[in-house]
Amino acid sequence: MGLETEDRILDAAYALASRIGIKKMTFEDIAAKASLSRQTLYRYFENKDALLRSLFEREAEVFFVALERGVQADVPLEEALSGSLTFTLDYLHTHPVLSWVYENEPDQMVPHLTVYWRPILAAAHRFLEPHVASGIKAGMIPKEMAEIADDWITRVIVSFLVAPSTVVDMHDDDSVKRWVPALILYGLAGRR
């Protein structure tokens, strides 16, 4: 019953967050939506922040599974980078919770993209590993940058999401394909 109840709580939080957002959502709301008592919620999550971290981690796992299906591992590095960003933008704008929070409560995303972002970085590493390896093999990423490459790529992509560019039109696939891989790869060139 443990995982089933936890999923029920997270599903209730997901449904509420997509309708009223994160700030207005209370433990009472979540308990009522899940048809559970508040005390039961506290058995699984010590507070709302812990519940939101679990929800965010679950949704990040779902996202990376979808990303792996959406961007093939055997494509050239530039295509993988631009494809990853356009996929991420599309996903962000169509995901019921993320789109609502991104548009109405962007400050609520910041902790999950900064303080609590280790699960995202780990999942990004798993996704980017074959792409970085092909970039090294093709001579686009210096071997000495291999250790930091996935971290750098993830940070640049997150920066485009959190603080959209005034130069790169993130809603124009051609603009993304033209600029983003070049900006990411320039940062990995290792020139000083």
C-alpha positions in Angstrom: 0.0 0.0 0.0 3.0 2.4 0.6 3.9 3.1 -3.0 0.3 3.1 -4.1 -0.7 5.7 -1.5 2.4 7.8 -2.3 1.4 7.8 -6.0 -2.2 8.7 -5.1 -0.9 11.7 -3.1 1.4 12.7 -5.9 -1.4 12.3 -8.5 -3.6 14.5 -6.4 -0.9 17.2 -6.0 -0.3 17.0 -9.8 -4.0 17.5 -10.5 -4.3 20.4 -8.1 -1.1 22.1 -9.3 -2.3 22.0 -12.9 -5.5 23.8 -11.9 -4.6 26.2 -9.0 -0.8 26.2 -9.0 1.7 25.4 -6.3 1.4 28.4 -4.1 -2.3 28.1 -3.4 -2.2 24.3 -3.0 -2.4 23.2 0.6 -1.9 19.9 2.4 -5.6 20.0 3.1 -6.4 20.3 -0.6 -4.1 17.5 -1.5 -5.6 15.2 1.2 -9.1 15.9 0.1 -8.2 15.3 -3.6 -6.5 12.0 -2.7 -9.4 11.1 -0.3 -6.9 10.7 2.6 -6.4 12.4 5.9 -3.8 15.1 6.4 -2.2 12.8 9.0 -1.7 10.2 6.2 0.0 12.8 4.0 2.4 13.6 6.9 3.3 9.9 7.1 4.6 10.1 3.6 5.9 13.7 3.4 7.1 15.9 6.2 5.8 19.0 4.5 4.7 20.5 1.3 8.2 21.2 0.0 9.1 17.5 0.4 6.0 16.5 -1.4 6.8 18.9 -4.2 10.3 17.6 -4.5 9.0 14.1 -4.9 6.5 15.3 -7.5 9.1 17.2 -9.4 11.5 14.2 -9.3 8.8 11.9 -10.6 7.9 14.2 -13.4 11.6 14.7 -14.3 11.9 10.9 -14.7 8.8 10.9 -17.0 10.3 13.7 -18.9 13.7 12.0 -19.5 12.0 8.8 -20.7 10.0 10.9 -23.2 13.1 12.8 -24.2 15.0 9.6 -24.9 12.1 8.5 -27.1 12.0 11.9 -28.8 15.7 12.4 -29.5 17.6 9.3 -30.8 21.0 8.4 -29.4 22.6 8.0 -32.9 22.0 11.5 -34.3 24.8 14.0 -34.7 25.6 16.1 -31.6 24.2 19.4 -33.0 21.0 17.7 -33.9 20.7 16.1 -30.5 21.3 19.4 -28.7 18.8 21.4 -30.8 16.4 18.5 -30.7 16.7 18.3 -26.9 16.0 21.9 -26.4 13.0 22.1 -28.8 11.6 18.9 -27.3 12.0 20.3 -23.8 10.3 23.6 -24.8 7.4 21.7 -26.3 7.2 19.4 -23.3 7.2 22.4 -20.9 4.5 24.2 -22.8 2.2 21.1 -23.0 2.7 19.6 -19.6 -0.3 20.5 -17.4 1.6 21.4 -14.3 4.9 22.7 -15.7 3.1 25.0 -18.2 0.8 26.4 -15.5 3.7 27.0 -13.1 6.0 28.3 -15.8 3.4 30.9 -16.9 1.9 31.8 -13.5 4.4 30.9 -10.8 7.9 30.8 -12.4 9.5 31.5 -9.0 8.2 28.1 -7.8 10.4 26.3 -10.4 13.6 28.0 -9.3 14.3 25.8 -6.3 13.9 22.7 -8.4 16.3 23.9 -11.0 18.9 25.1 -8.5 18.9 23.7 -4.9 17.1 20.4 -5.6 18.4 19.8 -9.1 20.7 16.9 -8.6 18.2 14.3 -9.9 17.8 16.4 -13.0 21.6 16.6 -13.5 21.9 12.8 -13.0 19.1 12.0 -15.5 20.6 14.6 -18.0 24.0 12.8 -17.6 22.4 9.5 -18.5 20.7 11.0 -21.5 23.7 13.0 -22.8 26.4 10.4 -22.2 26.1 8.8 -25.7 25.8 12.2 -27.4 28.9 13.6 -25.6 30.8 10.4 -26.5 29.9 10.9 -30.2 30.9 14.6 -29.9 34.3 13.6 -28.5 34.7 10.9 -31.2 33.8 13.5 -33.9 36.3 16.0 -32.5 33.6 18.5 -31.5 34.3 18.2 -27.8 37.9 18.0 -26.5 38.5 14.8 -24.5 39.6 16.9 -21.5 36.1 18.4 -21.4 34.3 15.0 -21.2 33.8 15.1 -17.5 32.1 18.5 -17.5 30.3 18.4 -20.9 26.9 17.0 -19.7 26.9 19.4 -16.8 27.7 22.4 -19.1 25.0 21.3 -21.7 22.4 20.9 -19.0 23.2 24.3 -17.4 23.0 26.1 -20.8 19.7 24.5 -21.7 18.2 25.2 -18.3 19.3 28.9 -18.7 17.5 29.1 -22.0 14.4 27.8 -20.2 14.6 30.0 -17.1 15.8 33.2 -18.8 14.7 33.1 -22.5 17.2 34.7 -24.9 16.6 38.0 -26.7 18.7 36.7 -29.6 17.5 33.1 -30.0 13.8 32.8 -30.7 12.9 29.7 -28.7 9.7 29.2 -30.6 11.5 29.0 -33.9 13.1 25.6 -34.6 15.4 27.1 -37.2 16.7 29.7 -34.7 17.3 27.1 -32.1 19.0 24.8 -34.6 21.2 27.7 -35.7 22.3 29.1 -32.4 22.0 26.7 -29.5 24.4 24.0 -30.6 27.0 26.6 -31.6 26.7 28.4 -28.2 27.0 25.1 -26.3 29.8 23.7 -28.3 31.7 27.1 -28.2 31.6 26.8 -24.4 33.0 23.3 -24.6 35.8 24.1 -27.0 38.3 24.4 -24.2 40.0 27.5 -25.6 41.5 29.9 -23.1 
